[in-house]
Amino acid sequence: MLFEPRYNHMWRGTDICLPKAPLTVPDANVFPSVSAEPNIEQNIDDEGIGRIALCFGTCNVLTLKGVDEPQWGLQGVARQDSILEQFHLQGIHIVALQETRLKKLFRAKDDRYVLVKSAATASGCYGIILALSKIHPHGLVPSKTGEGKPVYFTEQHVSIIVAEPRILIVRIASPILHCIVIAAHAPHSGYSDAEIQTWWEELGTRIPTKYNEWSRVLLCDANARLGSVSTTHVGDFQAEVEHRHSEYFRLFLQQQGIWLPSTFSQCQVGPGGTWQHSNGDWKRGDYVGLPVQWCYDTCQAYVHTEIDVSTITEDHRAAIVKFEGPSPFCRYRSRPYQKVLPDLAIDTLDPHAFAQVIQPDFTVDVHSHAYSLEQQILQSCTKRLPKRTKHPRKESMSNETWQLVIQKRDWRKHLWHTRDLQKHTLLRACFKAWHDLPEVTYWDHISDILRQQDILIAQATSYLYWLGKQVVKALRHDDAVFFSKLAQEAGTFVHPQQAKSLWRVIRRSLPKFQPRRLQAPPEQLEALEEQWHPYFQQLEAGCTVNAADLLTALPSVSN
């Protein structure tokens, strides 16, 4: 390469003279992009005022149980799904469920909510779930077009500060909402005054001091009656006689800067009872507390009677607070799209394509050179990228059955296409007739077209149904062949000492399930953020540096 004609001016006899340093300075776009971290203030790209529209909810899901039921809570997937679905249909953004009684916390994915859990005790008491909606937007961020851009909760917005059977404290940091959510279940009247006082005092100290300026939201079963003593944090609406434990709860609200909308007449709508006493009276024991720093346009508190968490007797109801108002927002730098080559594209890369890569001279810096090579290789592979061949996931499916499945898929697409075509034909005919009124003379031609489309739809539907029967028949035949071979192979192991070999054959044919992971993922633990990030940086990953700072440091490094 060095003997090419373009390098003749660098040769001095048998020596070659290269530039002491590159003459070009790399642009910031040539460096790999760094993913945005919403919790780091340096990634803030823009600030302003947005809108939040939040609906909070809290409910104790431990209902009265019968003699034959040892425990309730959220035992069972169906019960948990039923309760979450009810809150989702009512548009609740953040909901806390107390007394879930889940001793093992599996990291199950939910399409509706981001779930944060705290386990119950070893004896199966308490436990909390905090759910944040993925589907209902909790705020709007102004965009350049003037229309608000909705913001949804993701797992990256949530970090766990404390997770205990009675306490679940979570930090929420979304572009439109920064707050600390406290989901708690206070001790009941069976505990002593000293124990309850200590519990409320320690609850406030569990939040690190670096979050002293953050707003606090409280979702709790306080096991306390309020109203007879009125303050700026607790109103006198639907007042109940306070007992000896209520004072500690009021002091906690004052220290944390939290007010209870359900205790003020301008916010509460309807009765406020959330727990039914044995005498039949409904008492107020569950509260949603909002930060005093938040300015609101509308704030409405009520008890939801349509959300049913009961099993035998209805004794708990959900306390709901709807809140709307302005909120400072932070628009973070989004990570630009990066094209990634699949393994199939790399395997099919033509080695002769490298001969067409433009070679820069020695005056170009190494960063711009690497970026140029990357872009040329991406362009070369994109043109030659082959289509990925689809294969059946079911290993026992024969090739003939797979071809029937492909034919059924193609005919289903054809049926969808013909239906859409007829729909668009009708719409165009209606608008055309509306435009040309009263002179419409082409209805006969449109009727002929619609008649032909009806025939195409009928043919596609008939053949699709026939293919469906053929696919089912072929799949049953493949299953019969598969299990016949399995029985024949397993039938050779008939002696007790061959049990391991028998199980090896059967286990090979069982579906492969991934083990369910326990506890919360490490990246959601707030206490690890200041520990594992520096650890991995010092270990091998290096420090996160943006392109502008790196360009500033380049001259000093080169010198």
Buried (B, 14 or more C-beta within 10 A) or exposed (E): EEEEEEBEEBEEEEEEEEEEEBEEEBEEEBBEBEEBBBBEEEBBEEEEEBBBBBBBBBBBBBBBBEEEEEEBBBBEEEBBEEBBEBBBEBBBBBBBBBBBBBBEBEEEEEEBBBBBBBBBEEEBBBBBBBBBBBEBBBBBBBEEEEEBBEBBBEBBBBBBBBBBBBBBBBBBBBBBBBBBBBBBBBBEEEBEEEEBBBBBEEBEEEBBEEBEEBBBBBBBBBBBBBBEEBEEBBBBBBBBEBEEBBBBBBBBBBBBBBBBBBBBEEBBEEEBBBBBEEEEEBBBBBBBBBBBEBEBEEBBBBBBEEBBBBBEEEBBBBBBBBBBBBBEBBBBBEEEEEEEEEEEBEEEBEEEBEEEEEEBEBEBBEBBBBBBBEEBBBEBBEEEEEEEEEEEEBEBBBEEBBEBBEBBEEBBEBBEEBBEBBEEBBEEBEEEBEEEEEEEEEEEEBEEBBEEBEEBBEBBBEBBEEBBEBBEEBBEEBEEEBEEEBEEBBEEBEEEEEEEEBEEBEEEBEEEEEEEEEBBEEEBBBEBBEEBBEEEEEEEEEEBEBBEEBBEEBEEEEE
